[in-house]
């Protein structure tokens, strides 16, 4: 086995402390300290609960994005897909209320529609990249525009709202939970756990890293490159669908602005987490931390009145760059 | 080579046919350039524009209305060029994406001898426009503040959710702050929620954790307000405060109509203003009706008493 095929996580750190591996966690700790200084409310269970629940959408999508980016690809269509799938799910559920009445079956069909759309979209992206021999960037730039305009079209430029009876039944999926932990957080945890298992413990995870490291070497090593890449996109689509399932009950609506820029947030979460944009190795737990950090920055800025609201973007940008810079330290020395 | 020849031939043929066709129709053409339906209010704008198109073309058989939508300033400038050169319009009704960058493209239309109606967001050089139809942004802030002052008896703690950092947003917020000056109303916090439900929800959640007591929320916009409502409900603090949005979204007007305690009123900033602008322009073009130079649409306070008048159940917004 060549070193390039070996996933990063399997490598033993050469020195005692690998900043690259623990960097995201250190940055997160720093952010938590900062938050506590800014406002003591920050650490209240209510606030932490809100923040983690909010993170779930981007987090789940980012877990999927970790696989795509690890193979050296990229998916820009996730935000638009989330909006499109939310819209279609709402339309389907609204349409079914007439014949089936408001009840659990309608919601189950809605969930299946969302999952089906996610899988189909992932398949389309993946096939265009592998069989169509196109750059992932271009393919998903195209589908990004398609999904976005489709949801605008379905909503007639306005907002699609979920039938209020269905909404009442579906609502607890976002707002409810067990032992005080909301379902979105649980879903996020489960997705991350499964993601980590796939990434670190399966052949597929190792192949993703191998392809991202060097596609040619992977091909010569008898890896079915196309199938692995296709599967990575399908996984991404599925993750978006899961995010949609917990997103729809939150506000019960979808519009042309739903999921705007989520693709960039997901990519940022992955990169802050220590995965390289050019592929080669993926870190699921880093991605989770990255996603939490992104939401925390927003939260902390909202909890303080000290910084001009005009500068929010600057603060966010600086924190993201510093977080990644921290991790680059060890790379340069290697 | 053959392609070029074909193109040239087509162009030549087009040039010969075009004037004849134009003469044969003798229709009056009105171009309408508006932002694409990428958010709720713009969606309503598009809907009202299309309704007005149908209505006007029926009312005036020799009027042809062409609506074009653009996603950004650059595309809107292109649209104007096409309207003049390809569509050969007689008049333009435009809601500029942004004031400064669209001023020169609209000036070019004016210099080509077209009648120009500007809607909502003004140009930096008002001398270009023949007619100006607009909502009143400072008044929107003022009316909102006055309602909250009365409702709260001149004292209490509020939070403000702003739109996107733009001139419009500043006008609204500045007028609002000026109106509550001297009262005992305290603004606890102010953040941008980008005229968006998701952001309204998030920012409000954080405000709710940060402030143990909030008497009222000025959400400024109905999309933001819907997100705020969910956050307040989740925190179980509906009884503590009321929420004032703005724009005239049908869901919010409905709530006001139904006497929702959480949403006692709404302030109009109607997307229907495009229809009004189109109607006045068409009337002037076809019937040569005299017009004022400016029509400012009042930021009316919608209360349970007058809500039915502003309720469009078929509109997407």
Interface residues (C-beta under 8 A of the other chain):
Chain A: X39 X41 X44 X46 X47 X50 X54 X152 X155 X156 X157 X158 X159 X161 X175 X250 X251 X253 X255 X256 X257 X258 X260 X298 X299 X301 X302 X303 X305 X309 X310 X312
Chain B: X36 X37 X38 X39 X40 X42 X43 X44 X46 X47 X162 X165 X189 X190 X191 X192 X196 X197 X198 X201 X202 X203 X205 X206 X207 X209 X210 X223 X226 X227 X230 X234 X235 X251 X315 X316 X317
